[in-house]
Amino acid sequence: MQNMRSTWGNTMHVTTTPEFDAIVIGGSYAGLSAATQLARARRRVLVIDAGQRRNRFAHASHGFLTQDGTEAAVIAATARGQLLNYPNVRWIEGTAAQAQAQGDGFIVTLADGTACTGRRLVLATGVRDELPPIAGLQERWGRSVFHCPYCHGYELDAGAIGVLAAGPLSMHHALMLPDWGTVTLFLNGAFEPDAAQLAALDGRGVTLERTAIARIDGAADVVLADGRMLPMAGLFVAPQMHAASPIAAQLGCATEDGPMGAFVGTDAMQASSVPGVFCCGDMARAAGNVAFAVADGAMAGVAAHRSLMELHPA
């Protein structure tokens, strides 16, 4: 590593032999899970984390065994503390700006110029959510505006739920959410359901509102362009997902098109199209949650270790 400032403090330099068996880029749930598997295989692991968990706007996490209702930040902090108990793990708080294949592995360069080398890469760099341009929506994201009914629907106590249409995908939300409350689908000019979709919505008891949305007030009150205000217990919207990091694209990882945006394609072992690069978490899923991220991360860590085991015995 060049000029590396990290949790263990020493300055090291790039050598021809990779310093780490695996570099994990992204220290949220998927990255932590992958790093844990590699650490327990007694491999030298580096985690690089920019500190931008996707669910950092949400107070609590739900649906993850033994952690239902726990603060999202507490789950991540606890996992990090447990991971750093392994002496073969190192952690850098920083942003990975560039990665490329080099010799027997990869070199990763951070935004501050730090260079790290590893035999394998595990990418868990996450996604960035782009919400519809509705006044008052962004500041309520993760608090009273959500995208996952399984993560947040139950806490709305079977109350009034609004679905803010962002396109035809919003039909999926509108048809699911009646199991969690009384649903109004706000079309807001995003799309117009066809006859079959209208029949399906009617069959699920969904109310349609075609008047444009002016803004969101209060906790989750929808103020319409004609002045009406419809109070809601919570709102759901399908954001557009964008890669939070350019690393996968720099390396040439193949992507697939999903309903909310492109994601990195992987095989059943979380291997990307680039040899030696494994991808996990929301960046490698059409849609996800904490439980899926942890599972995918565990698989990526195990797969990365297996590839090391075959080529580079401990």
Buried (B, 14 or more C-beta within 10 A) or exposed (E): BBEBBBEEEEEBEBEEEBBBBBBBBBBBBBBBBBBBBBBBBEBBBBBBBBEBBBBEBBEBBBBBEEBEEBBBBEBBEBBBEEBBEBEBBBBBBBBBBBBEBBEBBBBBBBEEEBBBBBBBBBBBBBBBBBBBEBEBBBEBBBBBBBBBBEBBBBBBEEBBBBBBBBEBBBBBBBBBBBEBBBBBBBBBEBBEBEEEBEEBBEEBEBBBBEBEBBBBBEBBBBBBEEEEEBEBBBBBBBBBBEBBBEBBEEBEBEBEEBEBBBBBBBEEEBBBBBEBBBBBBBBBBBBBBBBBBBBBBBBBBBBBBEBBEEEBEE
